[in-house]
Amino acid sequence: MNENRYSAKFKAVDALLITLMILPIIFGMMLYVLFTPPAEGIAIEGSRIFFTINMPLQPLPITESQVNSWIVIVSVFFLCLYLTHGLSATHPTKRQHIVEWGIEQTKKLVSDNMGEFFDSFAPFVAAIMVLSAFSSLLTLVGLYPPTSDLNVVGGWALLVFVLITYYKCKCGFLHYVKSFAEPVAFLTPLNLIGEIATPVSMAFRHYGNILSGSVISVLVAAALQTLSSMIFGRLPGFLGEFPFLQIGLPAVLSVYFDIFSGLLQAFIFAMLTMLYIASGFPEEDYKEKLKRQAASH
């Protein structure tokens, strides 16, 4: 197996997987160029609508967020195939070590925050972090990040809310309803509001942080261009048009807002997912329920 890694066939498969991983991003960049009209000055827009499909109930718009989400999904799929290509128990590659380390860290994260009962949640949590992180990192290649669209992160939050409710109902629907009256009955309205606020807060927190970073970066870049024109505009030739003040600072802001903030928000969303699901699950009551069922049989 170790010799096969250096064969032409193995390298060809690696090259093919890398190409298939990059092609969706190139396709997205081509769509962006074709569908983006020339603009003057500051242009802060939402997700573009490429076309609309007529459906029985209402038209279905195909937006930039949807297309870019699929670009991330396809690229991550081929990235996973590349990272897992050539796995070996005796001669592991560097990429295999990286994958194994990532899996171990994710399992440890899930175990520490959710407990042993939720050990099987590691792939789901990893998928949330990877999808969110790569969606935010699309800004590095000039594409619209799906995490800047409330519809996208709202769908993720709704999925998490369904899981939270499912595990809260593990002891029965009546047990779930009674939990709204705890610790005292008159707090029931507040508990109901808190239940509804969970997916709303998750969606708006993620969406707001990513969108605000994009807006701040654009505004700062535009302000630096204007300031550079005011200070150096009287220099002769091309020097008067060159945006000197845009060198450096926008790149530093990009490192924070596009990379650090995007990765941080992906981690926070995954952490909230784990904590909400684990804290809502009545584990002790569920174990008692299983004991009673076992005793009855």
DAMOLIN-V872437 format. One record per residue. N is the residue number from 1. D_FIRST is the distance of its C-alpha to the first C-alpha in Angstrom with 1 decimal. Layout:
n = [N & N]
d_first = [D_FIRST & D_FIRST]
This chain:
n = [1 & 2 & 3 & 4 & 5 & 6 & 7 & 8 & 9 & 10 & 11 & 12 & 13 & 14 & 15 & 16 & 17 & 18 & 19 & 20 & 21 & 22 & 23 & 24 & 25 & 26 & 27 & 28 & 29 & 30 & 31 & 32 & 33 & 34 & 35 & 36 & 37 & 38 & 39 & 40 & 41 & 42 & 43 & 44 & 45 & 46 & 47 & 48 & 49 & 50 & 51 & 52 & 53 & 54 & 55 & 56 & 57 & 58 & 59 & 60 & 61 & 62 & 63 & 64 & 65 & 66 & 67 & 68 & 69 & 70 & 71 & 72 & 73 & 74 & 75 & 76 & 77 & 78 & 79 & 80 & 81 & 82 & 83 & 84 & 85 & 86 & 87 & 88 & 89 & 90 & 91 & 92 & 93 & 94 & 95 & 96 & 97 & 98 & 99 & 100 & 101 & 102 & 103 & 104 & 105 & 106 & 107 & 108 & 109 & 110 & 111 & 112 & 113 & 114 & 115 & 116 & 117 & 118 & 119 & 120 & 121 & 122 & 123 & 124 & 125 & 126 & 127 & 128 & 129 & 130 & 131 & 132 & 133 & 134 & 135 & 136 & 137 & 138 & 139 & 140 & 141 & 142 & 143 & 144 & 145 & 146 & 147 & 148 & 149 & 150 & 151 & 152 & 153 & 154 & 155 & 156 & 157 & 158 & 159 & 160 & 161 & 162 & 163 & 164 & 165 & 166 & 167 & 168 & 169 & 170 & 171 & 172 & 173 & 174 & 175 & 176 & 177 & 178 & 179 & 180 & 181 & 182 & 183 & 184 & 185 & 186 & 187 & 188 & 189 & 190 & 191 & 192 & 193 & 194 & 195 & 196 & 197 & 198 & 199 & 200 & 201 & 202 & 203 & 204 & 205 & 206 & 207 & 208 & 209 & 210 & 211 & 212 & 213 & 214 & 215 & 216 & 217 & 218 & 219 & 220 & 221 & 222 & 223 & 224 & 225 & 226 & 227 & 228 & 229 & 230 & 231 & 232 & 233 & 234 & 235 & 236 & 237 & 238 & 239 & 240 & 241 & 242 & 243 & 244 & 245 & 246 & 247 & 248 & 249 & 250 & 251 & 252 & 253 & 254 & 255 & 256 & 257 & 258 & 259 & 260 & 261 & 262 & 263 & 264 & 265 & 266 & 267 & 268 & 269 & 270 & 271 & 272 & 273 & 274 & 275 & 276 & 277 & 278 & 279 & 280 & 281 & 282 & 283 & 284 & 285 & 286 & 287 & 288 & 289 & 290 & 291 & 292 & 293 & 294 & 295 & 296 & 297]
d_first = [0.0 & 3.8 & 5.4 & 5.0 & 6.6 & 9.3 & 10.0 & 13.3 & 12.4 & 10.3 & 13.3 & 15.7 & 14.7 & 15.0 & 18.4 & 19.5 & 19.1 & 20.9 & 23.6 & 24.1 & 24.4 & 27.1 & 29.0 & 30.8 & 32.1 & 33.4 & 35.0 & 36.7 & 38.0 & 39.4 & 41.2 & 42.6 & 44.0 & 45.4 & 47.0 & 48.2 & 51.8 & 53.0 & 54.6 & 56.9 & 57.0 & 55.2 & 53.3 & 52.0 & 51.2 & 49.5 & 46.8 & 47.8 & 48.4 & 46.7 & 48.4 & 49.9 & 49.3 & 52.4 & 51.9 & 54.5 & 55.3 & 54.7 & 52.9 & 49.2 & 48.5 & 45.1 & 44.9 & 42.8 & 41.6 & 40.2 & 38.5 & 37.0 & 35.8 & 33.9 & 32.5 & 31.2 & 29.8 & 27.9 & 26.7 & 25.5 & 23.8 & 21.6 & 21.1 & 19.8 & 17.4 & 16.3 & 16.0 & 13.9 & 11.6 & 7.9 & 9.0 & 7.4 & 9.9 & 8.9 & 7.8 & 9.9 & 11.1 & 14.8 & 15.3 & 13.8 & 16.3 & 19.0 & 18.5 & 18.6 & 21.6 & 23.3 & 22.9 & 24.3 & 27.2 & 28.1 & 28.2 & 30.3 & 32.6 & 33.2 & 33.8 & 36.2 & 38.2 & 38.1 & 37.6 & 35.4 & 36.9 & 35.2 & 31.7 & 30.5 & 31.9 & 29.1 & 27.4 & 30.9 & 31.9 & 28.7 & 29.4 & 33.0 & 32.2 & 29.6 & 31.8 & 34.9 & 33.4 & 31.9 & 35.1 & 37.2 & 35.0 & 35.8 & 38.9 & 37.0 & 36.6 & 40.1 & 39.5 & 41.6 & 39.8 & 40.1 & 40.8 & 44.1 & 45.2 & 46.9 & 46.1 & 42.3 & 42.5 & 45.3 & 43.0 & 40.4 & 43.3 & 44.7 & 41.4 & 41.3 & 45.0 & 44.3 & 41.7 & 44.2 & 46.9 & 44.7 & 44.0 & 47.6 & 48.6 & 46.5 & 49.7 & 51.6 & 53.3 & 56.5 & 54.9 & 53.4 & 56.9 & 58.5 & 56.2 & 58.0 & 61.2 & 59.6 & 60.9 & 64.2 & 65.2 & 66.8 & 63.5 & 62.2 & 62.7 & 60.9 & 58.0 & 57.8 & 57.9 & 55.1 & 53.0 & 53.4 & 53.0 & 49.4 & 47.6 & 50.2 & 49.7 & 45.9 & 46.1 & 48.7 & 47.2 & 43.9 & 45.5 & 48.3 & 46.2 & 43.9 & 46.9 & 49.1 & 46.5 & 46.3 & 50.1 & 50.7 & 48.3 & 50.1 & 53.6 & 52.8 & 51.4 & 54.5 & 56.9 & 55.4 & 55.8 & 59.4 & 60.1 & 58.6 & 60.8 & 63.8 & 63.2 & 61.9 & 63.3 & 66.1 & 64.0 & 64.3 & 62.0 & 58.5 & 58.7 & 60.9 & 58.4 & 55.3 & 54.3 & 54.0 & 54.0 & 51.0 & 48.8 & 46.9 & 48.3 & 46.8 & 43.4 & 44.0 & 45.2 & 42.1 & 39.9 & 41.9 & 42.7 & 39.6 & 36.9 & 38.3 & 40.6 & 38.2 & 35.5 & 38.3 & 39.8 & 36.4 & 36.1 & 39.8 & 39.5 & 36.6 & 38.6 & 41.7 & 39.8 & 38.6 & 42.0 & 44.1 & 42.1 & 42.0 & 45.6 & 46.9 & 45.3 & 47.9 & 45.5 & 48.3 & 50.3 & 47.3 & 46.6 & 50.3 & 50.1 & 47.2 & 49.2 & 52.3 & 50.4 & 48.9 & 52.4 & 54.0 & 51.7]
